[in-house]
Amino acid sequence: MTPVLISSEPWDAVWRRNQQLASRIRGTLFVEPPLAGVKGRWRSEDGIDVLRPAKTLPRRWHLGRRLDGRMSARALRPHLKGSQAVAWVTHPMGSALAESLDAPIVYDRTDDWPAMEQSPAAQRLIARLDSRLMRTADAVVVVSEAMRRQVGGAASLVPNGVDSRAFDVRAEPPPTSARLRIAFAGTVDPFRIDMRVLEELAAHPRVQLVIAGPGAMVPGAESEGVVAHRQLPALFATCHALVAPYRLDCAANATSDSLKLYEYFATGLPVIATPTAGYERYPDIVEYWPLGSSLEEAVQRQFGHSRARREVARAADWSNRAAAMSDVIESVST
């Protein structure tokens, strides 16, 4: 049995769920989104065989998706070496390749993909493909209980996770006179992130806001640009608190499971967040925005809950998540 992870993201230095799981499940082949061309290319990344497929037509066209799926399946078959593939789909646009492989399908629904689209035409297309996958997949995986309620049926729950040892930075509370260094890690996407919170923190006279990731600029913030996942713990170790201001009016956030929640928790650092994207589950160990006290008091108070946050992170270690996903993959291959 060979898992074929059909990713909506390339394999790069910013590891997300797909890279974390693929690197821990033996024998996984990783398929990136296609680029225009006539021939796909293979390479090795961290011991994983990675295919960057070629596409000849736009994927928004039905014919383009079908051709893309067939070409990618043809490129994959020699690397299966006679093994039974399991199509591990992580986005609805991967459904054509999954069907072309003529293999059992696991739909790892990591986000509410239709809600992530802003164009009405794109939303209709993704909703149709998403619905079809949930009907036809041999197994459906969701990342949160809210998403399981949304999709119904017998979906398996495999939330996001963290390399808990790597992110255990053991930071200490700041002196009361110190300027607070508060970090946000991830893409600064105004569609999902409340920019007003970041702007208010950046303008605070006692705060140095640090942005580690691509996206919109925040005036007054220290921008570190894209930070490789191996370097992120060291950056967090220079901070006094971490922030995750997800928009409460974004439907995609309501069922998501923020990967940064577990990375933040593993550090033990105080976490300031809005009550969505998974943070609503932890009212005792997260300070919700808007704060009910001064920023300094909130940070000092949350240092008292460092151990509780680390315990959540240890239970969510990627090794545990990979074992759960392996069980799902094996269940459809027998």
URBEL-V871830 format. One record per helix or strand. SS is the DSSP state (~ for helix, > for strand). FROM is the first residue (numbers start at 1). TO is the last residue. If there is no record, write none. Layout:
<<SS | FROM | TO> <SS | FROM | TO>>
This chain:
<<> | 2 | 6> <~ | 17 | 22> <> | 29 | 36> <> | 41 | 45> <> | 48 | 55> <~ | 62 | 80> <> | 85 | 89> <~ | 92 | 100> <> | 104 | 109> <~ | 113 | 116> <~ | 120 | 136> <> | 139 | 142> <~ | 145 | 151> <> | 156 | 157> <> | 162 | 162> <> | 180 | 185> <> | 188 | 188> <> | 193 | 193> <~ | 195 | 203> <> | 207 | 212> <> | 215 | 215> <> | 222 | 225> <~ | 229 | 236> <> | 241 | 244> <> | 246 | 246> <~ | 251 | 254> <~ | 259 | 267> <> | 270 | 273> <~ | 279 | 281> <> | 287 | 288> <~ | 295 | 315> <> | 317 | 317> <~ | 318 | 333>>
